[in-house]
């Protein structure tokens, strides 16, 4: 009976260990227009939501909830204007014990938004160039329509 319980417990516990933890960070606004800053968080929130609905979520990767991320990053009093912002951000991400961080950038060009998203390996701070969602163009009000295609491109990097 004890062996059966141990086997059942291990079967339930091992997949949880095998899951890759993923953080979704706000997207960088390269445009310089501070009114577009809301897109940084809105795109990240939508991306996080789509990743959590993906069939592989819970099997091969697990997305860190937004409140857990905000709490961990708040300890570092991050100031985007600070020259130490990037290094402090990576320290905060490392504290979350995740393997990958998804982030990217956007800017408005010719009335259209161009969005680039990457899955960064937290240990090396390098982006997976093969499984990246690059040059996604859409009008700013329709940029969320490209996110399902972006998720499709990013998920292979999270395995």
C-alpha angles and dihedrals in degrees: 000000000000091000091053091051092048092050092048091047092050092047090055095042103044097064089053090055092047093056116107113228114226129194120202111208130196113276116249117250105221092173095080092222104126091202087071092058090098088068089062092065098031093055091046092049092049091046091050091050093050092048091051089053093049115113091237092056107109092018108061101001141018125207116223110237117249095243092055090050094047091049093051094045093045090067089068096052090226116209114189089206092058119099087225093056096105095047092045090049092053090048089053092049091050089054089059089063094228128149098211136032121197118209140128143157143268138195138173114251122174093346092306129100118236114204128193121186129186139180108227123203102231094210094056100022088225125133123234100245094190097056101041131124104228135177098005104174125196139134108276093249090053100041092109089067091072095054097087088057089047091053090051089055096043102046096074088061091058097065 
